[in-house]
Amino acid sequence: MRQPSEENMASKKDRNQRSSAAYRRDLEKLFNSGGDVPERFKSIMEKLDGEEIPEEVAAWKEEVDALREALDEGFRPFVTKASAFVRAGHPLPDDEDLLVRLLDHPQARVLEVALEHLIDLDERASLRRPERIKSRFRTIRTMTDSPKIIALLEDLEQRVG
């Protein structure tokens, strides 16, 4: 029986690594692009489009869209909408821009939820814009005396460097 050459094995390993890297990039693009679907996932997405979205998921998506729209209306409308969103117990979306904006929120509970979600998001997938998050740390420290928020902030600081 013929043994594969080391060169052949290295070549195959290199091809597999490139293929895996391309697949991971396409997955990142799928989940972070907000609408652009890579070619390899279009048939799957078309199948999913035909399925009915559960009512609670559709309601959550509407609330998230309203929260994003409030961002464009100014800080006060955003604060009001974000407070209602968190008070209603909705889970925060994995939208890093929205989460960074929530770090400016004046209410401790909203800030706490945003910090917890950023930590959770970092555990699942590394944060794409750590500099925007780091830029809020000093302000948060001066605006709060909550031990829980400070502990969450320290945890997030260690994660983003």
N, C-alpha and C positions, 0 to 999 in steps of 0.2 A: 504494500500500500504506500502510495506516495505521500510524503509529508509536505505541507504547504511551506513555502519559503518564508523567511522572516520578512523579506521585502513585500511579498504578497500580503502577509498578515498586517503589516504596518499600513499598507495602502488601504486595505479594507477597513481597518480601525479609523483611519483618517476620514474616509468617506462617511462612515457611520457618525463620527463626531460632527462633521459639517452638516449632515442631514439633520441630526438632533438639534444643532444650533439654529438651523433655518426653521425647524418646526417650533422651537421655543420662541424665536422672533415673531413668527406668525401668530402664535398664541398671545404673546404680549400685545401685538398690534390689534388682535381681535378684542381683547378685554380693555385696552386702554385708548382705542381710537375713537370710541363713541359713534361708530357707524360704519367705518370702512372695514369691510370683511375681506380677509385674504382669500384668494381664489380657491385654495384647498378646502375651505370651510363653507363655501357658498351653498353647496348641495345640502349640507347639514342644516344650515340656517333656513333654507327654503322649506325643508320638512318641518322645522320648528315653527315657522311662520303660520302654518296651517293649524297649529294647535291653539286651543283657547287658553288664554292667560287667566289664572285664578283671580277672582274679584279683589282679594286683599292685596295681591301683587300689583294689579292695575291701579288700585287706589294709592298704594305706596309710591308707584312711579309718578302718578299725577302730583303728589305732594312734593316729591323730589324736584320735579320740573318747576313747580311753583316756587320752591326755595331757590332754585337757580335763577329764575326770572327776577326774584326779589333782589338778587345780587346786582342786577342791572339798574334797578330802581333807586339804589342808594343804600347807605348804611342803616338808617333807621328802619325802613321797610324790611331789610334783611334780618335785622335783630329781632323784630317782631315775629316774622315768619319762622325764624330759627327757634325762637323760644317756644312757639306753639308746636313746632315739629318735634322737639325734644320732649316737651310736656305730654304730647300724645303718645310717647313711647315708641315712635318709629325708629327703626335701626338706621344709622347713618349710611349713606352710600360710600363706596370706595373711591370717591372723587377727591383727589388730593387737593385740587385748587379750592374746592368748597370747604374741605376740612381745615386748610390753612386759614381761610377767611373766618372760620368759626373760632380760631384761636384769638381773634380780636373781640370776641363777644364779651359784654360786660357781666353777664350772669355766670356765677361759679358753676352751676350745674351743667350748663351748655359747654363751658370750657372743659369741665371734667370728662364729659361724654366724648368730646372731640379728641382729647388727649388719649383716652382709653382706645378709641377707634384707630387713631394713628399708630399706637403701639401694636394693636392687633394687626393692622394692615402691614406694618413692617415685619411682623412675624411670618405672615403669609407670602409677602412679596416685598422686596426692598423698596423703600421710598424713592421716587424718581427725582424729587426736588427738595433735598434736605436743607439747602441754603435758605429757602423761603421759610422753612419751619424754624431753623436756627435763629433767624432774624427776629422772631417773636419771643424768644426766651427771656430776654432782659425785661421786656415790657410786662410779661406775665408775672415774673418774679416781683416786680415793683407793685403790681396791682392786686396781688392776692397774699393772704396769710393762711390759706387753707393747707393744713398738713398733707391732705390727700392730693391736692393739685400739685403741691411742691414735689411730693414723692413721684407722681406720674411724670412731671416735668423732668426730674432727674433721670428717670428711666429712659425717657425719650431722648434726652441729651446724650446719654451713653450710646444709644442705638445709632444716632445720626452723626455722632463724633463731635 
